[in-house]
Amino acid sequence: METVPIVYFSDVLCVWAYIAQLRVDAIKTAFAGQVRFDNRFCSVFGDTARKIATSWGDADGYARFNAHLRHSAEKFPEVRVHPQIWLTVRPASSMAAHLFLKATHLAEAAGHCPAGSADAMTRATRKAFFEEARDIAQRGVLHAIARDAGADVAAIEPLIDDGRAFAALASDYQDADAMRIQGSPSFVLNEGRQKLYGNVGFRIIEANIQELLRTPHPDQASWC
């Protein structure tokens, strides 16, 4: 059976990646055994204070961004966004969560955390911020999320302490630059020939995968 590899870049503080999680799950269900996601991170909210000030203004930027997110989420009744998001809790950076999640992935790969821990942690981390307005830049919050998700904090922390999680995260960010990733979320297929970026619907992703399954030769460009 042919398998389509999908390199998937996202930032845990990006609302479109939060919404896209449902589409990722639907793709995995629709193409069970035919797709393989390689989950990586890109830096969109590496410095949230600078991003909000630059994009939404110094004076009332957080309030305007809050209104924008809530308005965007209204179009997707299947997701919930906390009304106080970015108002009462303002994570300084997504990098702290990305680092912890990369460490979780490494611990899982080494057999020190149950299978699926990294995916479960990523979902739970997004939910903690967007639905519960928790500060996912705080290590204590990440520890609590990990414990609730069944991940072993004692197996995760050493991978941060010895630098391996930093190296893995640096590789993600460097790959995002090398692949010219524009933002979050981004789906990269067909060895970089096809890139789907932003609020992309399920049917568009599905069509690209179906075309690759129909013509799985890497040296032949897809018509999609």
MODELLER restraints for C-alpha pairs under 7 A, 6 or more apart:
rsr = mdl.restraints
at = mdl.atoms
rsr.add(forms.Gaussian(group=physical.xy_distance, feature=features.Distance(at['CA:2:A'], at['CA:34:A']), mean=6.16, stdev=0.5))
rsr.add(forms.Gaussian(group=physical.xy_distance, feature=features.Distance(at['CA:2:A'], at['CA:213:A']), mean=6.58, stdev=0.5))
rsr.add(forms.Gaussian(group=physical.xy_distance, feature=features.Distance(at['CA:3:A'], at['CA:34:A']), mean=4.36, stdev=0.5))
rsr.add(forms.Gaussian(group=physical.xy_distance, feature=features.Distance(at['CA:3:A'], at['CA:35:A']), mean=5.14, stdev=0.5))
rsr.add(forms.Gaussian(group=physical.xy_distance, feature=features.Distance(at['CA:3:A'], at['CA:36:A']), mean=6.69, stdev=0.5))
rsr.add(forms.Gaussian(group=physical.xy_distance, feature=features.Distance(at['CA:4:A'], at['CA:34:A']), mean=6.02, stdev=0.5))
rsr.add(forms.Gaussian(group=physical.xy_distance, feature=features.Distance(at['CA:4:A'], at['CA:35:A']), mean=4.59, stdev=0.5))
rsr.add(forms.Gaussian(group=physical.xy_distance, feature=features.Distance(at['CA:4:A'], at['CA:36:A']), mean=6.10, stdev=0.5))
rsr.add(forms.Gaussian(group=physical.xy_distance, feature=features.Distance(at['CA:4:A'], at['CA:209:A']), mean=6.97, stdev=0.5))
rsr.add(forms.Gaussian(group=physical.xy_distance, feature=features.Distance(at['CA:5:A'], at['CA:35:A']), mean=5.77, stdev=0.5))
rsr.add(forms.Gaussian(group=physical.xy_distance, feature=features.Distance(at['CA:5:A'], at['CA:36:A']), mean=4.73, stdev=0.5))
rsr.add(forms.Gaussian(group=physical.xy_distance, feature=features.Distance(at['CA:5:A'], at['CA:37:A']), mean=6.04, stdev=0.5))
rsr.add(forms.Gaussian(group=physical.xy_distance, feature=features.Distance(at['CA:5:A'], at['CA:189:A']), mean=6.61, stdev=0.5))
rsr.add(forms.Gaussian(group=physical.xy_distance, feature=features.Distance(at['CA:6:A'], at['CA:36:A']), mean=5.98, stdev=0.5))
rsr.add(forms.Gaussian(group=physical.xy_distance, feature=features.Distance(at['CA:6:A'], at['CA:37:A']), mean=4.83, stdev=0.5))
rsr.add(forms.Gaussian(group=physical.xy_distance, feature=features.Distance(at['CA:6:A'], at['CA:38:A']), mean=6.01, stdev=0.5))
rsr.add(forms.Gaussian(group=physical.xy_distance, feature=features.Distance(at['CA:6:A'], at['CA:187:A']), mean=6.39, stdev=0.5))
rsr.add(forms.Gaussian(group=physical.xy_distance, feature=features.Distance(at['CA:6:A'], at['CA:188:A']), mean=5.67, stdev=0.5))
rsr.add(forms.Gaussian(group=physical.xy_distance, feature=features.Distance(at['CA:6:A'], at['CA:189:A']), mean=5.20, stdev=0.5))
rsr.add(forms.Gaussian(group=physical.xy_distance, feature=features.Distance(at['CA:7:A'], at['CA:37:A']), mean=5.93, stdev=0.5))
rsr.add(forms.Gaussian(group=physical.xy_distance, feature=features.Distance(at['CA:7:A'], at['CA:38:A']), mean=4.68, stdev=0.5))
rsr.add(forms.Gaussian(group=physical.xy_distance, feature=features.Distance(at['CA:7:A'], at['CA:39:A']), mean=6.19, stdev=0.5))
rsr.add(forms.Gaussian(group=physical.xy_distance, feature=features.Distance(at['CA:7:A'], at['CA:187:A']), mean=5.94, stdev=0.5))
rsr.add(forms.Gaussian(group=physical.xy_distance, feature=features.Distance(at['CA:7:A'], at['CA:188:A']), mean=5.02, stdev=0.5))
rsr.add(forms.Gaussian(group=physical.xy_distance, feature=features.Distance(at['CA:7:A'], at['CA:189:A']), mean=6.70, stdev=0.5))
rsr.add(forms.Gaussian(group=physical.xy_distance, feature=features.Distance(at['CA:8:A'], at['CA:37:A']), mean=6.53, stdev=0.5))
rsr.add(forms.Gaussian(group=physical.xy_distance, feature=features.Distance(at['CA:8:A'], at['CA:38:A']), mean=5.89, stdev=0.5))
rsr.add(forms.Gaussian(group=physical.xy_distance, feature=features.Distance(at['CA:8:A'], at['CA:39:A']), mean=4.96, stdev=0.5))
rsr.add(forms.Gaussian(group=physical.xy_distance, feature=features.Distance(at['CA:8:A'], at['CA:40:A']), mean=5.89, stdev=0.5))
rsr.add(forms.Gaussian(group=physical.xy_distance, feature=features.Distance(at['CA:8:A'], at['CA:186:A']), mean=5.79, stdev=0.5))
rsr.add(forms.Gaussian(group=physical.xy_distance, feature=features.Distance(at['CA:8:A'], at['CA:187:A']), mean=4.79, stdev=0.5))
rsr.add(forms.Gaussian(group=physical.xy_distance, feature=features.Distance(at['CA:8:A'], at['CA:188:A']), mean=6.33, stdev=0.5))
rsr.add(forms.Gaussian(group=physical.xy_distance, feature=features.Distance(at['CA:9:A'], at['CA:39:A']), mean=6.28, stdev=0.5))
rsr.add(forms.Gaussian(group=physical.xy_distance, feature=features.Distance(at['CA:9:A'], at['CA:40:A']), mean=4.83, stdev=0.5))
rsr.add(forms.Gaussian(group=physical.xy_distance, feature=features.Distance(at['CA:9:A'], at['CA:41:A']), mean=5.02, stdev=0.5))
rsr.add(forms.Gaussian(group=physical.xy_distance, feature=features.Distance(at['CA:9:A'], at['CA:42:A']), mean=5.85, stdev=0.5))
rsr.add(forms.Gaussian(group=physical.xy_distance, feature=features.Distance(at['CA:9:A'], at['CA:184:A']), mean=6.36, stdev=0.5))
rsr.add(forms.Gaussian(group=physical.xy_distance, feature=features.Distance(at['CA:9:A'], at['CA:185:A']), mean=5.63, stdev=0.5))
rsr.add(forms.Gaussian(group=physical.xy_distance, feature=features.Distance(at['CA:9:A'], at['CA:186:A']), mean=5.12, stdev=0.5))
rsr.add(forms.Gaussian(group=physical.xy_distance, feature=features.Distance(at['CA:9:A'], at['CA:187:A']), mean=6.61, stdev=0.5))
rsr.add(forms.Gaussian(group=physical.xy_distance, feature=features.Distance(at['CA:10:A'], at['CA:17:A']), mean=6.00, stdev=0.5))
rsr.add(forms.Gaussian(group=physical.xy_distance, feature=features.Distance(at['CA:10:A'], at['CA:40:A']), mean=6.66, stdev=0.5))
rsr.add(forms.Gaussian(group=physical.xy_distance, feature=features.Distance(at['CA:10:A'], at['CA:41:A']), mean=4.99, stdev=0.5))
rsr.add(forms.Gaussian(group=physical.xy_distance, feature=features.Distance(at['CA:10:A'], at['CA:42:A']), mean=5.59, stdev=0.5))
rsr.add(forms.Gaussian(group=physical.xy_distance, feature=features.Distance(at['CA:10:A'], at['CA:184:A']), mean=4.60, stdev=0.5))
rsr.add(forms.Gaussian(group=physical.xy_distance, feature=features.Distance(at['CA:10:A'], at['CA:185:A']), mean=4.52, stdev=0.5))
rsr.add(forms.Gaussian(group=physical.xy_distance, feature=features.Distance(at['CA:10:A'], at['CA:186:A']), mean=6.57, stdev=0.5))
rsr.add(forms.Gaussian(group=physical.xy_distance, feature=features.Distance(at['CA:11:A'], at['CA:17:A']), mean=6.85, stdev=0.5))
rsr.add(forms.Gaussian(group=physical.xy_distance, feature=features.Distance(at['CA:11:A'], at['CA:41:A']), mean=5.74, stdev=0.5))
rsr.add(forms.Gaussian(group=physical.xy_distance, feature=features.Distance(at['CA:11:A'], at['CA:42:A']), mean=5.63, stdev=0.5))
rsr.add(forms.Gaussian(group=physical.xy_distance, feature=features.Distance(at['CA:11:A'], at['CA:43:A']), mean=6.19, stdev=0.5))
rsr.add(forms.Gaussian(group=physical.xy_distance, feature=features.Distance(at['CA:11:A'], at['CA:44:A']), mean=6.19, stdev=0.5))
rsr.add(forms.Gaussian(group=physical.xy_distance, feature=features.Distance(at['CA:11:A'], at['CA:94:A']), mean=6.95, stdev=0.5))
rsr.add(forms.Gaussian(group=physical.xy_distance, feature=features.Distance(at['CA:11:A'], at['CA:184:A']), mean=5.88, stdev=0.5))
rsr.add(forms.Gaussian(group=physical.xy_distance, feature=features.Distance(at['CA:12:A'], at['CA:94:A']), mean=6.45, stdev=0.5))
rsr.add(forms.Gaussian(group=physical.xy_distance, feature=features.Distance(at['CA:12:A'], at['CA:126:A']), mean=5.84, stdev=0.5))
rsr.add(forms.Gaussian(group=physical.xy_distance, feature=features.Distance(at['CA:13:A'], at['CA:45:A']), mean=6.53, stdev=0.5))
rsr.add(forms.Gaussian(group=physical.xy_distance, feature=features.Distance(at['CA:13:A'], at['CA:94:A']), mean=6.13, stdev=0.5))
rsr.add(forms.Gaussian(group=physical.xy_distance, feature=features.Distance(at['CA:14:A'], at['CA:184:A']), mean=6.56, stdev=0.5))
rsr.add(forms.Gaussian(group=physical.xy_distance, feature=features.Distance(at['CA:16:A'], at['CA:185:A']), mean=6.59, stdev=0.5))
rsr.add(forms.Gaussian(group=physical.xy_distance, feature=features.Distance(at['CA:16:A'], at['CA:198:A']), mean=6.63, stdev=0.5))
rsr.add(forms.Gaussian(group=physical.xy_distance, feature=features.Distance(at['CA:16:A'], at['CA:199:A']), mean=6.09, stdev=0.5))
rsr.add(forms.Gaussian(group=physical.xy_distance, feature=features.Distance(at['CA:17:A'], at['CA:184:A']), mean=6.16, stdev=0.5))
rsr.add(forms.Gaussian(group=physical.xy_distance, feature=features.Distance(at['CA:17:A'], at['CA:185:A']), mean=5.05, stdev=0.5))
rsr.add(forms.Gaussian(group=physical.xy_distance, feature=features.Distance(at['CA:18:A'], at['CA:126:A']), mean=6.33, stdev=0.5))
rsr.add(forms.Gaussian(group=physical.xy_distance, feature=features.Distance(at['CA:19:A'], at['CA:79:A']), mean=6.79, stdev=0.5))
rsr.add(forms.Gaussian(group=physical.xy_distance, feature=features.Distance(at['CA:23:A'], at['CA:202:A']), mean=5.85, stdev=0.5))
rsr.add(forms.Gaussian(group=physical.xy_distance, feature=features.Distance(at['CA:28:A'], at['CA:35:A']), mean=6.80, stdev=0.5))
rsr.add(forms.Gaussian(group=physical.xy_distance, feature=features.Distance(at['CA:40:A'], at['CA:172:A']), mean=5.70, stdev=0.5))
rsr.add(forms.Gaussian(group=physical.xy_distance, feature=features.Distance(at['CA:41:A'], at['CA:98:A']), mean=6.81, stdev=0.5))
rsr.add(forms.Gaussian(group=physical.xy_distance, feature=features.Distance(at['CA:41:A'], at['CA:172:A']), mean=5.73, stdev=0.5))
rsr.add(forms.Gaussian(group=physical.xy_distance, feature=features.Distance(at['CA:41:A'], at['CA:173:A']), mean=6.68, stdev=0.5))
rsr.add(forms.Gaussian(group=physical.xy_distance, feature=features.Distance(at['CA:42:A'], at['CA:172:A']), mean=6.66, stdev=0.5))
rsr.add(forms.Gaussian(group=physical.xy_distance, feature=features.Distance(at['CA:42:A'], at['CA:173:A']), mean=5.40, stdev=0.5))
rsr.add(forms.Gaussian(group=physical.xy_distance, feature=features.Distance(at['CA:42:A'], at['CA:176:A']), mean=6.10, stdev=0.5))
rsr.add(forms.Gaussian(group=physical.xy_distance, feature=features.Distance(at['CA:43:A'], at['CA:173:A']), mean=6.79, stdev=0.5))
rsr.add(forms.Gaussian(group=physical.xy_distance, feature=features.Distance(at['CA:44:A'], at['CA:183:A']), mean=6.59, stdev=0.5))
rsr.add(forms.Gaussian(group=physical.xy_distance, feature=features.Distance(at['CA:45:A'], at['CA:51:A']), mean=6.84, stdev=0.5))
rsr.add(forms.Gaussian(group=physical.xy_distance, feature=features.Distance(at['CA:45:A'], at['CA:93:A']), mean=5.87, stdev=0.5))
rsr.add(forms.Gaussian(group=physical.xy_distance, feature=features.Distance(at['CA:45:A'], at['CA:94:A']), mean=5.53, stdev=0.5))
rsr.add(forms.Gaussian(group=physical.xy_distance, feature=features.Distance(at['CA:46:A'], at['CA:93:A']), mean=4.81, stdev=0.5))
rsr.add(forms.Gaussian(group=physical.xy_distance, feature=features.Distance(at['CA:46:A'], at['CA:94:A']), mean=5.43, stdev=0.5))
rsr.add(forms.Gaussian(group=physical.xy_distance, feature=features.Distance(at['CA:46:A'], at['CA:95:A']), mean=5.76, stdev=0.5))
rsr.add(forms.Gaussian(group=physical.xy_distance, feature=features.Distance(at['CA:47:A'], at['CA:92:A']), mean=6.33, stdev=0.5))
rsr.add(forms.Gaussian(group=physical.xy_distance, feature=features.Distance(at['CA:47:A'], at['CA:93:A']), mean=5.19, stdev=0.5))
rsr.add(forms.Gaussian(group=physical.xy_distance, feature=features.Distance(at['CA:48:A'], at['CA:92:A']), mean=5.55, stdev=0.5))
rsr.add(forms.Gaussian(group=physical.xy_distance, feature=features.Distance(at['CA:48:A'], at['CA:93:A']), mean=5.60, stdev=0.5))
rsr.add(forms.Gaussian(group=physical.xy_distance, feature=features.Distance(at['CA:49:A'], at['CA:92:A']), mean=6.74, stdev=0.5))
rsr.add(forms.Gaussian(group=physical.xy_distance, feature=features.Distance(at['CA:52:A'], at['CA:61:A']), mean=5.83, stdev=0.5))
rsr.add(forms.Gaussian(group=physical.xy_distance, feature=features.Distance(at['CA:52:A'], at['CA:62:A']), mean=6.56, stdev=0.5))
rsr.add(forms.Gaussian(group=physical.xy_distance, feature=features.Distance(at['CA:53:A'], at['CA:61:A']), mean=5.91, stdev=0.5))
rsr.add(forms.Gaussian(group=physical.xy_distance, feature=features.Distance(at['CA:56:A'], at['CA:64:A']), mean=6.56, stdev=0.5))
rsr.add(forms.Gaussian(group=physical.xy_distance, feature=features.Distance(at['CA:56:A'], at['CA:65:A']), mean=6.55, stdev=0.5))
rsr.add(forms.Gaussian(group=physical.xy_distance, feature=features.Distance(at['CA:62:A'], at['CA:86:A']), mean=6.03, stdev=0.5))
rsr.add(forms.Gaussian(group=physical.xy_distance, feature=features.Distance(at['CA:62:A'], at['CA:87:A']), mean=6.33, stdev=0.5))
rsr.add(forms.Gaussian(group=physical.xy_distance, feature=features.Distance(at['CA:63:A'], at['CA:87:A']), mean=6.61, stdev=0.5))
rsr.add(forms.Gaussian(group=physical.xy_distance, feature=features.Distance(at['CA:66:A'], at['CA:85:A']), mean=6.13, stdev=0.5))
rsr.add(forms.Gaussian(group=physical.xy_distance, feature=features.Distance(at['CA:66:A'], at['CA:86:A']), mean=6.05, stdev=0.5))
rsr.add(forms.Gaussian(group=physical.xy_distance, feature=features.Distance(at['CA:70:A'], at['CA:81:A']), mean=6.51, stdev=0.5))
rsr.add(forms.Gaussian(group=physical.xy_distance, feature=features.Distance(at['CA:73:A'], at['CA:79:A']), mean=6.91, stdev=0.5))
rsr.add(forms.Gaussian(group=physical.xy_distance, feature=features.Distance(at['CA:73:A'], at['CA:81:A']), mean=6.72, stdev=0.5))
rsr.add(forms.Gaussian(group=physical.xy_distance, feature=features.Distance(at['CA:80:A'], at['CA:131:A']), mean=5.78, stdev=0.5))
rsr.add(forms.Gaussian(group=physical.xy_distance, feature=features.Distance(at['CA:81:A'], at['CA:130:A']), mean=5.15, stdev=0.5))
rsr.add(forms.Gaussian(group=physical.xy_distance, feature=features.Distance(at['CA:81:A'], at['CA:131:A']), mean=4.96, stdev=0.5))
rsr.add(forms.Gaussian(group=physical.xy_distance, feature=features.Distance(at['CA:82:A'], at['CA:130:A']), mean=5.95, stdev=0.5))
rsr.add(forms.Gaussian(group=physical.xy_distance, feature=features.Distance(at['CA:82:A'], at['CA:131:A']), mean=4.90, stdev=0.5))
rsr.add(forms.Gaussian(group=physical.xy_distance, feature=features.Distance(at['CA:82:A'], at['CA:132:A']), mean=6.10, stdev=0.5))
rsr.add(forms.Gaussian(group=physical.xy_distance, feature=features.Distance(at['CA:82:A'], at['CA:133:A']), mean=6.13, stdev=0.5))
rsr.add(forms.Gaussian(group=physical.xy_distance, feature=features.Distance(at['CA:84:A'], at['CA:133:A']), mean=6.94, stdev=0.5))
rsr.add(forms.Gaussian(group=physical.xy_distance, feature=features.Distance(at['CA:85:A'], at['CA:130:A']), mean=6.74, stdev=0.5))
rsr.add(forms.Gaussian(group=physical.xy_distance, feature=features.Distance(at['CA:85:A'], at['CA:133:A']), mean=5.55, stdev=0.5))
rsr.add(forms.Gaussian(group=physical.xy_distance, feature=features.Distance(at['CA:89:A'], at['CA:133:A']), mean=6.27, stdev=0.5))
rsr.add(forms.Gaussian(group=physical.xy_distance, feature=features.Distance(at['CA:89:A'], at['CA:134:A']), mean=6.60, stdev=0.5))
rsr.add(forms.Gaussian(group=physical.xy_distance, feature=features.Distance(at['CA:89:A'], at['CA:135:A']), mean=5.96, stdev=0.5))
rsr.add(forms.Gaussian(group=physical.xy_distance, feature=features.Distance(at['CA:90:A'], at['CA:135:A']), mean=6.64, stdev=0.5))
rsr.add(forms.Gaussian(group=physical.xy_distance, feature=features.Distance(at['CA:91:A'], at['CA:135:A']), mean=5.28, stdev=0.5))
rsr.add(forms.Gaussian(group=physical.xy_distance, feature=features.Distance(at['CA:91:A'], at['CA:136:A']), mean=6.36, stdev=0.5))
rsr.add(forms.Gaussian(group=physical.xy_distance, feature=features.Distance(at['CA:91:A'], at['CA:137:A']), mean=5.25, stdev=0.5))
rsr.add(forms.Gaussian(group=physical.xy_distance, feature=features.Distance(at['CA:92:A'], at['CA:137:A']), mean=6.48, stdev=0.5))
rsr.add(forms.Gaussian(group=physical.xy_distance, feature=features.Distance(at['CA:93:A'], at['CA:137:A']), mean=6.18, stdev=0.5))
rsr.add(forms.Gaussian(group=physical.xy_distance, feature=features.Distance(at['CA:94:A'], at['CA:137:A']), mean=6.46, stdev=0.5))
rsr.add(forms.Gaussian(group=physical.xy_distance, feature=features.Distance(at['CA:96:A'], at['CA:137:A']), mean=5.23, stdev=0.5))
rsr.add(forms.Gaussian(group=physical.xy_distance, feature=features.Distance(at['CA:97:A'], at['CA:136:A']), mean=6.17, stdev=0.5))
rsr.add(forms.Gaussian(group=physical.xy_distance, feature=features.Distance(at['CA:97:A'], at['CA:137:A']), mean=5.86, stdev=0.5))
rsr.add(forms.Gaussian(group=physical.xy_distance, feature=features.Distance(at['CA:99:A'], at['CA:165:A']), mean=6.00, stdev=0.5))
rsr.add(forms.Gaussian(group=physical.xy_distance, feature=features.Distance(at['CA:99:A'], at['CA:166:A']), mean=6.38, stdev=0.5))
rsr.add(forms.Gaussian(group=physical.xy_distance, feature=features.Distance(at['CA:99:A'], at['CA:169:A']), mean=6.21, stdev=0.5))
rsr.add(forms.Gaussian(group=physical.xy_distance, feature=features.Distance(at['CA:101:A'], at['CA:118:A']), mean=6.35, stdev=0.5))
rsr.add(forms.Gaussian(group=physical.xy_distance, feature=features.Distance(at['CA:101:A'], at['CA:121:A']), mean=6.97, stdev=0.5))
rsr.add(forms.Gaussian(group=physical.xy_distance, feature=features.Distance(at['CA:101:A'], at['CA:122:A']), mean=6.76, stdev=0.5))
rsr.add(forms.Gaussian(group=physical.xy_distance, feature=features.Distance(at['CA:102:A'], at['CA:165:A']), mean=5.60, stdev=0.5))
rsr.add(forms.Gaussian(group=physical.xy_distance, feature=features.Distance(at['CA:102:A'], at['CA:168:A']), mean=6.55, stdev=0.5))
rsr.add(forms.Gaussian(group=physical.xy_distance, feature=features.Distance(at['CA:102:A'], at['CA:169:A']), mean=6.41, stdev=0.5))
rsr.add(forms.Gaussian(group=physical.xy_distance, feature=features.Distance(at['CA:103:A'], at['CA:156:A']), mean=5.47, stdev=0.5))
rsr.add(forms.Gaussian(group=physical.xy_distance, feature=features.Distance(at['CA:103:A'], at['CA:159:A']), mean=5.63, stdev=0.5))
rsr.add(forms.Gaussian(group=physical.xy_distance, feature=features.Distance(at['CA:103:A'], at['CA:160:A']), mean=6.30, stdev=0.5))
rsr.add(forms.Gaussian(group=physical.xy_distance, feature=features.Distance(at['CA:103:A'], at['CA:165:A']), mean=4.86, stdev=0.5))
rsr.add(forms.Gaussian(group=physical.xy_distance, feature=features.Distance(at['CA:104:A'], at['CA:118:A']), mean=5.46, stdev=0.5))
rsr.add(forms.Gaussian(group=physical.xy_distance, feature=features.Distance(at['CA:104:A'], at['CA:156:A']), mean=5.53, stdev=0.5))
rsr.add(forms.Gaussian(group=physical.xy_distance, feature=features.Distance(at['CA:105:A'], at['CA:118:A']), mean=5.02, stdev=0.5))
rsr.add(forms.Gaussian(group=physical.xy_distance, feature=features.Distance(at['CA:107:A'], at['CA:113:A']), mean=5.69, stdev=0.5))
rsr.add(forms.Gaussian(group=physical.xy_distance, feature=features.Distance(at['CA:107:A'], at['CA:155:A']), mean=6.26, stdev=0.5))
rsr.add(forms.Gaussian(group=physical.xy_distance, feature=features.Distance(at['CA:107:A'], at['CA:156:A']), mean=5.92, stdev=0.5))
rsr.add(forms.Gaussian(group=physical.xy_distance, feature=features.Distance(at['CA:108:A'], at['CA:114:A']), mean=6.18, stdev=0.5))
rsr.add(forms.Gaussian(group=physical.xy_distance, feature=features.Distance(at['CA:108:A'], at['CA:115:A']), mean=6.20, stdev=0.5))
rsr.add(forms.Gaussian(group=physical.xy_distance, feature=features.Distance(at['CA:108:A'], at['CA:117:A']), mean=6.57, stdev=0.5))
rsr.add(forms.Gaussian(group=physical.xy_distance, feature=features.Distance(at['CA:112:A'], at['CA:155:A']), mean=6.14, stdev=0.5))
rsr.add(forms.Gaussian(group=physical.xy_distance, feature=features.Distance(at['CA:113:A'], at['CA:151:A']), mean=5.65, stdev=0.5))
rsr.add(forms.Gaussian(group=physical.xy_distance, feature=features.Distance(at['CA:113:A'], at['CA:152:A']), mean=5.93, stdev=0.5))
rsr.add(forms.Gaussian(group=physical.xy_distance, feature=features.Distance(at['CA:114:A'], at['CA:151:A']), mean=6.88, stdev=0.5))
rsr.add(forms.Gaussian(group=physical.xy_distance, feature=features.Distance(at['CA:117:A'], at['CA:149:A']), mean=6.98, stdev=0.5))
rsr.add(forms.Gaussian(group=physical.xy_distance, feature=features.Distance(at['CA:117:A'], at['CA:151:A']), mean=5.81, stdev=0.5))
rsr.add(forms.Gaussian(group=physical.xy_distance, feature=features.Distance(at['CA:120:A'], at['CA:149:A']), mean=6.21, stdev=0.5))
rsr.add(forms.Gaussian(group=physical.xy_distance, feature=features.Distance(at['CA:121:A'], at['CA:146:A']), mean=6.21, stdev=0.5))
rsr.add(forms.Gaussian(group=physical.xy_distance, feature=features.Distance(at['CA:121:A'], at['CA:149:A']), mean=6.06, stdev=0.5))
rsr.add(forms.Gaussian(group=physical.xy_distance, feature=features.Distance(at['CA:124:A'], at['CA:145:A']), mean=6.60, stdev=0.5))
rsr.add(forms.Gaussian(group=physical.xy_distance, feature=features.Distance(at['CA:125:A'], at['CA:136:A']), mean=6.81, stdev=0.5))
rsr.add(forms.Gaussian(group=physical.xy_distance, feature=features.Distance(at['CA:125:A'], at['CA:145:A']), mean=6.74, stdev=0.5))
rsr.add(forms.Gaussian(group=physical.xy_distance, feature=features.Distance(at['CA:128:A'], at['CA:134:A']), mean=5.48, stdev=0.5))
rsr.add(forms.Gaussian(group=physical.xy_distance, feature=features.Distance(at['CA:129:A'], at['CA:135:A']), mean=6.44, stdev=0.5))
rsr.add(forms.Gaussian(group=physical.xy_distance, feature=features.Distance(at['CA:129:A'], at['CA:136:A']), mean=6.37, stdev=0.5))
rsr.add(forms.Gaussian(group=physical.xy_distance, feature=features.Distance(at['CA:135:A'], at['CA:141:A']), mean=6.85, stdev=0.5))
rsr.add(forms.Gaussian(group=physical.xy_distance, feature=features.Distance(at['CA:136:A'], at['CA:142:A']), mean=6.16, stdev=0.5))
rsr.add(forms.Gaussian(group=physical.xy_distance, feature=features.Distance(at['CA:143:A'], at['CA:153:A']), mean=6.37, stdev=0.5))
rsr.add(forms.Gaussian(group=physical.xy_distance, feature=features.Distance(at['CA:146:A'], at['CA:153:A']), mean=6.60, stdev=0.5))
rsr.add(forms.Gaussian(group=physical.xy_distance, feature=features.Distance(at['CA:147:A'], at['CA:153:A']), mean=6.98, stdev=0.5))
rsr.add(forms.Gaussian(group=physical.xy_distance, feature=features.Distance(at['CA:159:A'], at['CA:165:A']), mean=5.58, stdev=0.5))
rsr.add(forms.Gaussian(group=physical.xy_distance, feature=features.Distance(at['CA:160:A'], at['CA:166:A']), mean=6.65, stdev=0.5))
rsr.add(forms.Gaussian(group=physical.xy_distance, feature=features.Distance(at['CA:183:A'], at['CA:197:A']), mean=6.93, stdev=0.5))
rsr.add(forms.Gaussian(group=physical.xy_distance, feature=features.Distance(at['CA:184:A'], at['CA:197:A']), mean=6.91, stdev=0.5))
rsr.add(forms.Gaussian(group=physical.xy_distance, feature=features.Distance(at['CA:184:A'], at['CA:198:A']), mean=6.03, stdev=0.5))
rsr.add(forms.Gaussian(group=physical.xy_distance, feature=features.Distance(at['CA:185:A'], at['CA:197:A']), mean=5.92, stdev=0.5))
rsr.add(forms.Gaussian(group=physical.xy_distance, feature=features.Distance(at['CA:185:A'], at['CA:198:A']), mean=5.33, stdev=0.5))
rsr.add(forms.Gaussian(group=physical.xy_distance, feature=features.Distance(at['CA:186:A'], at['CA:195:A']), mean=6.77, stdev=0.5))
rsr.add(forms.Gaussian(group=physical.xy_distance, feature=features.Distance(at['CA:186:A'], at['CA:196:A']), mean=5.58, stdev=0.5))
rsr.add(forms.Gaussian(group=physical.xy_distance, feature=features.Distance(at['CA:186:A'], at['CA:197:A']), mean=4.36, stdev=0.5))
rsr.add(forms.Gaussian(group=physical.xy_distance, feature=features.Distance(at['CA:186:A'], at['CA:198:A']), mean=6.34, stdev=0.5))
rsr.add(forms.Gaussian(group=physical.xy_distance, feature=features.Distance(at['CA:187:A'], at['CA:195:A']), mean=5.59, stdev=0.5))
rsr.add(forms.Gaussian(group=physical.xy_distance, feature=features.Distance(at['CA:187:A'], at['CA:196:A']), mean=4.98, stdev=0.5))
rsr.add(forms.Gaussian(group=physical.xy_distance, feature=features.Distance(at['CA:187:A'], at['CA:197:A']), mean=6.37, stdev=0.5))
rsr.add(forms.Gaussian(group=physical.xy_distance, feature=features.Distance(at['CA:188:A'], at['CA:194:A']), mean=5.87, stdev=0.5))
rsr.add(forms.Gaussian(group=physical.xy_distance, feature=features.Distance(at['CA:188:A'], at['CA:195:A']), mean=4.62, stdev=0.5))
rsr.add(forms.Gaussian(group=physical.xy_distance, feature=features.Distance(at['CA:188:A'], at['CA:196:A']), mean=6.56, stdev=0.5))
rsr.add(forms.Gaussian(group=physical.xy_distance, feature=features.Distance(at['CA:189:A'], at['CA:195:A']), mean=6.31, stdev=0.5))
rsr.add(forms.Gaussian(group=physical.xy_distance, feature=features.Distance(at['CA:190:A'], at['CA:218:A']), mean=6.54, stdev=0.5))
rsr.add(forms.Gaussian(group=physical.xy_distance, feature=features.Distance(at['CA:208:A'], at['CA:224:A']), mean=5.91, stdev=0.5))
rsr.add(forms.Gaussian(group=physical.xy_distance, feature=features.Distance(at['CA:211:A'], at['CA:222:A']), mean=6.77, stdev=0.5))
rsr.add(forms.Gaussian(group=physical.xy_distance, feature=features.Distance(at['CA:211:A'], at['CA:224:A']), mean=6.68, stdev=0.5))
rsr.add(forms.Gaussian(group=physical.xy_distance, feature=features.Distance(at['CA:212:A'], at['CA:222:A']), mean=6.91, stdev=0.5))
